[in-house]
Amino acid sequence: MLKEQYKCEHVLNSSDADFLEKFRNLSKELKATALIECVSGDTTGQLMECLPNRSTVVFYGALSEKGASSIDPLLMIGRNYRLEGFVLG
């Protein structure tokens, strides 16, 4: 629907078994260095690991009703990731 009705070029489904692989490949192809993340839980760390070095994750929600997790501090240092956030009122 998103591709046909709204002409979206890239659509990923987080329920797909190969979602993280597709996300990693697409972020590499697009040279994406920023992620706006609102799900939280394990998703935050899993998506971060798919991004290239010196990427920024902007965290603004917790749709999973869990805190951000699965974030490896050594990757934060070694890959020079940044984790930022803001309140959406």
N, C-alpha and C positions, 0 to 999 in steps of 0.2 A: 504494500500500500504506500509506504513512504517513497519508494522509488518511482512508482507509477503516478500517483496522485500529486506528489509534491516535487517530483524530479530530483530527489536527493541522490547524489552520486555514491555516497558511502553509507551503508546501513549495516550495523552489527547487532546480533541478538545475544545478550549475555547468557541466555539459557542454552545456547549451542555448546556442545562438548568441546569444540575447538575454538571457542570465543577468544581465549587469551592469546592463542597462536595468531588468529586473524587480527586481533588488536595490535599485537607486537609488529606484525608484518605491515599493517596499515600505518602505524605510527612511524615506522622506519621509512616507508615509501613517501609519506607526506612530510617527513622531517619534523614531526610534531615534538615540541619541547614544553608544552603546557597541557595540563589536564585539569578540567573543572569537575570536581567529584562531589556527589551528594549522597551516595549510597552508604558509605562507611563500612564497618566490619572488616572482614578479610579482603573485601574488594579493593580497598584503598591500597594496601600493600601489594596485592597481586597486579594491579594496574601500574603502580609505580615501577615495578620491576620490568615492565614491558617498554618503558620509555628510555630514550638515550641519555647519556651523561649530561649533566648540567640542566636537567629538566625541573620544572616547577609544578607542584600539585597544589591547586587552590581548593581547599576543603570548605564546604558551606552547608552541609547537612548530614543527617543520619537516618535516611529512609529505612535502613535495616534495624533501626533502634538499638544499634550496638556502637561502641566506640571504635575508632579507627584502629585496626590491628594488622598483624602480619607485615609490619614495617621493620625491615632489618636495619638496625642503626649503622652497621658497617657499610651497607650499600649507600646510606645517606651520606656518609663521609667519603667513601671511595668513589662514588659516582657524582658527588657534589649536587645531590638533589636538594630542592627547597620545598618545604611544606608550609603553606600559608593558609589563612582562613579569613572568613568574614561572616558577619551575622546578616542574614536575610530577614528583615523585619516585616 
